[in-house]
């Protein structure tokens, strides 16, 4: 089976390359074959779709390997101390912003709130009495029926109780704030990546309870050699391919080219952000990032579907006088579905992008919309 394949494949490639060099030679050869004298080849027109060759400015590109990270990684801490009473969030769970993740025991704080409120009522009653006393002494002072020291004592007592009531109200407000902080809520939406405590443990004020990672956007870190780093600019578009998700490409932007690099490797960290639909991209995955470098050059662009392999060479079929004419090209690079090429082409030429797989040199074609 293998020998038969070799016997037919190489002559076919040779014929195709020969047709590229001199398409008329194939036609002449066919016409002069025994039994074909005076006959014209009767080939049906093959329907094809075409696209115009364009001359556009393109940038040099470079592909480098980076590592994915969560766009946000938050270690959530408790603002107050206490014993963990309820811990509904577990590792791997997805939590929404504002969702309860930890609840501390609040019994002791509730008792302190009750005591403070009782003290506040006691102070309020004392203040009401002091207010009446001050009013009575004020009238006696106006009629010179009381010593000034008695009036001053009543005024001092009233002012002192007023300040004490304010302190009591502030204490209650502080206790209520502490009581509210006995519940810890998710500051962002994301997955619980790590638990730092468990039910029954004592948590200090400022102590960590969980780590949440936000995978709605992904940050990619790439170490870029200095020769290329100087050609990158912030907010430039990039294309990202994830090794674990073959066949998919993600559009992103350069967030920052950090000014401090590694003096040993002469590389500079570049931060890139991409969307993560379905949150399939996880932290720590391998990512290939395609950068477009600053500056550019004019190049002939054809749709990449027009490129046909011919052995070790590449060709495109142009449509001239209703026939498919092969043109050998050299591919210089790929740009968003297009290929930059060198060859005997010019802007405006029509190249076949559909139906070119089985075309033969000089074969009649019919262009369809």
Secondary structure as UniProt FT lines:
FT   HELIX           2..21
FT   HELIX           23..31
FT   TURN            34..35
FT   TURN            37..38
FT   STRAND          46..52
FT   STRAND          54..58
FT   STRAND          61..77
FT   STRAND          82..86
FT   TURN            91..92
FT   STRAND          94..95
FT   TURN            97..98
FT   STRAND          100..104
FT   HELIX           107..142
FT   TURN            143..144
FT   HELIX           148..180
FT   TURN            181..182
FT   STRAND          183..185
FT   STRAND          190..195
FT   TURN            199..200
FT   STRAND          202..203
FT   TURN            205..206
FT   STRAND          208..225
FT   HELIX           226..229
FT   TURN            230..231
FT   TURN            234..235
FT   STRAND          237..242
FT   TURN            243..244
FT   TURN            246..247
FT   STRAND          249..262
FT   TURN            263..266
FT   STRAND          267..275
FT   HELIX           277..279
FT   TURN            283..284
FT   STRAND          286..292
FT   STRAND          297..303
FT   HELIX           304..306
FT   STRAND          308..310
FT   TURN            311..312
FT   STRAND          313..320
FT   TURN            321..322
FT   STRAND          323..335
FT   TURN            336..337
FT   STRAND          338..343
FT   TURN            347..348
FT   STRAND          350..354
FT   TURN            357..358
FT   TURN            361..362
FT   STRAND          364..367
//
